[in-house]
Amino acid sequence: MPYTSTMVMQDNEEIRERLRSTLGEIPDGLLPLIERHQDNLRLLVETLNRAGHPPDVVRESVRDLMAAHEIDILAALDGMESK
């Protein structure tokens, strides 16, 4: 079964819920970053699926991008805390 944009949305909602459970409410300054990563994930999945890549390649690419997403979010949070 191909990894779909719907699955990306579910994964992103899981990330948002994890952040909410950790932070309470997601800081407004973090929302554009999350939305940009969400758009990048959706585009990645759609592009790889259209190119005919197998699901395991798509999932691995998503995992790599999610790791970058985590690094960006943590850096943004660190920046917010130091202000």
N, C-alpha and C positions, 0 to 999 in steps of 0.2 A: 504494500500500500504506500503510495507516495506521501511524503511529508507535505502537508498543505498549509495554505495561509490561515485556515481555521485553526490548525494545530499551533501555528505561530502565535495567534491571538490568545489561545488558551495558555501557552507558555508565558506570554507577556502578562496575562492576568495573574498567573501564579507568582511572577516576580513582583508585581504590584502588591499582592496580598502579603508576601513575605516582608516587603518594605513597610507596609502599613503595620504589620504585627510587631516589627522592630522599632519603627519610628513613631508609631501612632498614626499621624497623618503625613502623607508624602509632602515634603516642602515644595512650594510653588516653583522654586528655582530648579528643582530636579525634574519637573514634569516635561519640559522641552527636550531634555536629554533622553528620557525614557521614550518619548514619542518618536524622536529621531531614530533611535535604535529599533523601535518597533517597525518603522517604515523600512529601514535597511534590512531587517529580517524578512519582512514580507517580500521585498524586491528580490532578495537572494533566493528565497524558496521558489518564487514564481519563475525566475530566470533559470535556475538549475532544473526545475521540472520541465520547463519548455524545451530545454536543451537535451532532455532525455536521460539525465543522470539518474542512476539507481538510488532508491531511498536511503541506503546506507551512506552514500556520498553526500546526499542532501543533509542528513542528520549530522554527519561529522562536520560539515561546513557550518551548520547552525550552532553546534556546540562550540566551535572556534569563535564565532561571532558573539555568542553569549558570554564566553570568557572575557572577550574584549569589553563587552557591555558591563560586566561585573567590575572590571578594573576602572572603567570610566565613572561608574556610579560611586564606587568607594572613594575615588579621588575627589569627586564633586562633594561628597559628604564630608570628607576631611577638610576641604576648602571652606565649607559652610561652618564647620565647628571651630576653625581657627579664626573666624571673623568676630 
